[in-house]
Amino acid sequence: REARVTVGEACTRDVVTCRPQDTLVDAARQMRARRIGNVVVVEERDGHRRAVGILTDRDLVTRSLAVEPDALESQRVGDAMTAQPVTITEDATLAEALQKMRAHAIRRFPVAGAEGQLVGIIAFDDVLDLLTPDLIGLARDVARVQKRERLAHV
């Protein structure tokens, strides 16, 4: 069932965004208010919002707070974000998303529509939420078969 689910069906469509010129403090406040660990950095191009970066709570700490804590109020998102983020198209499969996550050692990335516009964000947790019921079912089925086999050989 989940093997046929596309990234577009599984992703979060309500993406919290900011612009490169926004302050890090504003971005951090958005993260806190929404209880999230990242914002997608966007620019308007060709009439669409396009992902040009991603800013994570880790970026805030390692690229800003740990480097110039006194300048936090004046630092911009564009200075701390990961530019040119890995993206995936909404018609990709969950298997392709997981493969990309492993290949790039990342847990989340923006989802792009047919024209490159931002349509969502997919995270490892989204994929895990979809697959967990099937994985639990598989584990139960395997355990049941193993138990039957043990009892048959007693």
Phi, psi and chi 1 to 4 in degrees:
 res  aa     phi    psi   chi1   chi2   chi3   chi4
   1 ARG       -  -58.1  172.1 -178.5   63.6  121.1
   2 GLU   -67.2  -23.4  -83.1   74.4   15.9      -
   3 ALA   -60.8  -25.7      -      -      -      -
   4 ARG   -94.0   -6.2  -67.3 -176.6  -63.9  -86.9
   5 VAL   -71.8  134.6  174.2      -      -      -
   6 THR   -91.0  163.1   65.4      -      -      -
   7 VAL   -59.3  -39.2  168.6      -      -      -
   8 GLY   -60.5  -33.4      -      -      -      -
   9 GLU   -77.9  -28.8  -66.4  169.4  -55.8      -
  10 ALA   -94.7  -19.7      -      -      -      -
  11 CYS   -74.7  163.7   72.1      -      -      -
  12 THR   -85.9  121.9  -60.0      -      -      -
  13 ARG   -86.5  -23.3  -62.8  -84.5  177.8  169.2
  14 ASP   -86.3   83.6 -178.2   22.0      -      -
  15 VAL   -92.4  130.8 -176.2      -      -      -
  16 VAL   -84.4  126.1  178.2      -      -      -
  17 THR  -126.5  163.9   63.3      -      -      -
  18 CYS  -149.7  177.0   63.6      -      -      -
  19 ARG  -112.2  156.7  -62.8  166.1  -56.6  159.0
  20 PRO   -57.0  -30.7  -22.7   31.3      -      -
  21 GLN   -84.2   -6.8   62.4  -89.8   25.1      -
  22 ASP   -67.4  155.4  -68.6  -16.3      -      -
  23 THR   -78.5  154.4   67.7      -      -      -
  24 LEU   -63.5  -34.3  -71.8  177.7      -      -
  25 VAL   -63.1  -43.3  171.4      -      -      -
  26 ASP   -62.2  -42.5  -72.4  -20.7      -      -
  27 ALA   -63.7  -43.1      -      -      -      -
  28 ALA   -63.5  -37.5      -      -      -      -
  29 ARG   -66.8  -37.5  -74.5 -177.6  177.7  140.9
  30 GLN   -62.2  -45.2  -81.2 -164.8   75.5      -
  31 MET   -59.7  -44.2  -72.4 -175.5 -152.3      -
  32 ARG   -64.9  -46.2 -179.0  175.5 -177.3 -146.5
  33 ALA   -62.7  -36.7      -      -      -      -
  34 ARG   -94.7   -3.6  -61.2  -73.1  -66.6  -92.0
  35 ARG    55.2   52.9  -66.3 -169.6  170.5  109.0
  36 ILE  -128.5  164.9   55.1  174.7      -      -
  37 GLY  -107.3    8.6      -      -      -      -
  38 ASN  -162.4  159.2   67.3   84.6      -      -
  39 VAL  -132.2  146.9  -68.4      -      -      -
  40 VAL   -89.3  131.2  176.8      -      -      -
  41 VAL   -93.1  126.4 -174.9      -      -      -
  42 VAL  -126.2  155.6  -64.6      -      -      -
  43 GLU  -132.7  149.5  -73.2 -177.8   -9.8      -
  44 GLU   -83.4  122.4 -168.8   77.6   20.6      -
  45 ARG  -142.1  133.0  -66.4 -174.5 -169.9  157.9
  46 ASP    53.0   34.9  -54.8  -38.2      -      -
  47 GLY    77.4    9.0      -      -      -      -
  48 HIS  -128.3  150.6  -63.4  -69.5      -      -
  49 ARG   -79.2  125.7  -73.0 -175.2  -38.5  161.5
  50 ARG  -120.9  139.3  -62.1 -174.6 -172.5  -82.7
  51 ALA   -72.7  121.3      -      -      -      -
  52 VAL  -113.4   -6.3  -64.1      -      -      -
  53 GLY  -173.3  173.6      -      -      -      -
  54 ILE  -139.4  138.0 -168.9  161.8      -      -
  55 LEU  -119.5  121.1 -179.9   71.9      -      -
  56 THR  -108.5  164.8   66.1      -      -      -
  57 ASP   -61.0  -32.2   46.0   10.8      -      -
  58 ARG   -65.5  -40.9  179.4  176.9  167.9   86.2
  59 ASP   -59.4  -42.2  -66.2  -28.8      -      -
  60 LEU   -57.9  -41.7  -74.7  168.1      -      -
  61 VAL   -75.8  -51.8  171.6      -      -      -
  62 THR   -78.7  -30.1   61.5      -      -      -
  63 ARG  -101.6   -9.2  -65.2 -177.0 -177.6  163.9
  64 SER  -130.9  -69.5  179.1      -      -      -
  65 LEU   -58.0  -43.0 -172.5   58.9      -      -
  66 ALA   -74.0  -21.2      -      -      -      -
  67 VAL   -95.1  -50.3  178.0      -      -      -
  68 GLU  -137.4   71.4  -69.2 -173.6   73.9      -
  69 PRO   -61.4  -31.0   19.2  -27.8      -      -
  70 ASP   -75.8  -16.3  -63.9  -26.0      -      -
  71 ALA  -102.1   12.5      -      -      -      -
  72 LEU   -55.6  -41.2 -166.1   58.1      -      -
  73 GLU   -62.2  -29.9  -70.6  -75.6  -24.3      -
  74 SER   -98.6   -8.5   63.3      -      -      -
  75 GLN   -76.0  145.8  -68.9  178.1   18.4      -
  76 ARG  -104.5  154.3  -58.1  -69.1  170.3 -157.6
  77 VAL   -54.6  -41.9  168.3      -      -      -
  78 GLY   -60.2  -22.2      -      -      -      -
  79 ASP   -80.1  -23.4  -61.7  -32.5      -      -
  80 ALA  -116.2  -13.5      -      -      -      -
  81 MET   -70.8  161.6   71.8 -179.2 -171.2      -
  82 THR   -87.3  112.2  -61.7      -      -      -
  83 ALA   -78.9  160.1      -      -      -      -
  84 GLN    48.0   62.0  -60.5  174.6  -11.4      -
  85 PRO   -66.8  153.0   29.3  -35.9      -      -
  86 VAL   -63.9  134.1  173.6      -      -      -
  87 THR  -127.3  170.4   62.1      -      -      -
  88 ILE  -143.1  150.8 -166.0  162.8      -      -
  89 THR   -83.9  153.3   58.9      -      -      -
  90 GLU   -68.3  -17.2   63.8 -177.5  -32.7      -
  91 ASP   -90.3    0.1   60.6  -10.5      -      -
  92 ALA   -70.2  158.5      -      -      -      -
  93 THR   -86.8  164.9   65.4      -      -      -
  94 LEU   -63.8  -34.8  -69.4 -176.8      -      -
  95 ALA   -61.5  -40.7      -      -      -      -
  96 GLU   -65.5  -38.1  -70.1  169.7  -44.6      -
  97 ALA   -63.9  -46.0      -      -      -      -
  98 LEU   -62.7  -40.8  -74.9  172.2      -      -
  99 GLN   -61.4  -42.3 -177.9  179.4   29.8      -
 100 LYS   -67.0  -39.6 -151.3  169.6 -139.1 -167.3
 101 MET   -60.7  -44.4  -73.5  175.8 -175.0      -
 102 ARG   -66.3  -44.8  -72.1 -175.6   67.6 -162.3
 103 ALA   -62.2  -34.3      -      -      -      -
 104 HIS  -105.3    1.1  -64.2  -81.6      -      -
 105 ALA    52.6   49.5      -      -      -      -
 106 ILE  -128.1  157.4   54.7  176.5      -      -
 107 ARG  -103.5  -12.4  -64.3  179.5   51.3   84.7
 108 ARG  -156.6  153.6   66.8 -174.1   68.9   81.6
 109 PHE  -160.6  157.2   41.4   81.4      -      -
 110 PRO   -66.2  151.7  -21.5   33.2      -      -
 111 VAL  -109.6  129.9  177.9      -      -      -
 112 ALA  -108.3  144.8      -      -      -      -
 113 GLY   -83.3 -174.3      -      -      -      -
 114 ALA   -59.1  -29.2      -      -      -      -
 115 GLU  -103.0   14.9  -63.2  178.5   27.6      -
 116 GLY    85.3    2.1      -      -      -      -
 117 GLN   -75.9  149.4   74.9  -81.5   19.4      -
 118 LEU   -69.0  125.3  176.6   67.2      -      -
 119 VAL  -122.3  -12.7  -63.2      -      -      -
 120 GLY   177.6 -170.9      -      -      -      -
 121 ILE  -141.3  138.1 -171.3  164.6      -      -
 122 ILE  -116.6  135.8 -174.1   88.4      -      -
 123 ALA  -125.9  156.7      -      -      -      -
 124 PHE   -53.2  -39.4  175.4   71.4      -      -
 125 ASP   -61.4  -35.3  -67.0  -12.6      -      -
 126 ASP   -62.3  -45.3  -62.2  -34.3      -      -
 127 VAL   -66.1  -44.3  177.0      -      -      -
 128 LEU   -60.5  -42.2 -165.7   57.9      -      -
 129 ASP   -59.0  -38.7  -74.4  -13.1      -      -
 130 LEU   -72.6  -38.2  -78.0  170.1      -      -
 131 LEU   -86.7  -21.6  -63.0  179.5      -      -
 132 THR   -54.8  -47.6  -64.1      -      -      -
 133 PRO   -58.0  -40.7  -23.9   34.0      -      -
 134 ASP   -68.8  -38.4  -72.6  -22.8      -      -
 135 LEU   -66.2  -39.8  -67.3  172.9      -      -
 136 ILE   -64.1  -44.3  -69.8  170.2      -      -
 137 GLY   -60.4  -42.5      -      -      -      -
 138 LEU   -62.9  -44.8  175.4   61.2      -      -
 139 ALA   -60.9  -42.1      -      -      -      -
 140 ARG   -64.4  -43.1  -74.0 -177.2 -178.1  148.2
 141 ASP   -62.9  -43.8  -67.8  -14.5      -      -
 142 VAL   -63.6  -44.4  167.8      -      -      -
 143 ALA   -62.5  -40.6      -      -      -      -
 144 ARG   -62.9  -44.7 -168.9  172.9   28.6 -106.4
 145 VAL   -65.0  -43.5  168.0      -      -      -
 146 GLN   -61.8  -40.6  -71.4  173.5  -21.8      -
 147 LYS   -64.3  -44.4 -176.8  177.1  180.0 -179.0
 148 ARG   -58.8  -43.1 -110.6 -174.0  -82.5  146.1
 149 GLU   -64.9  -41.9  -72.1  175.7   -7.8      -
 150 ARG   -62.7  -44.3  -80.9 -166.3  -51.2  -85.9
 151 LEU   -66.1  -32.6  -68.5  173.7      -      -
 152 ALA   -70.7  -23.8      -      -      -      -
 153 HIS  -100.7    7.9  -69.5   95.0      -      -
 154 VAL   -85.8      -  173.3      -      -      -
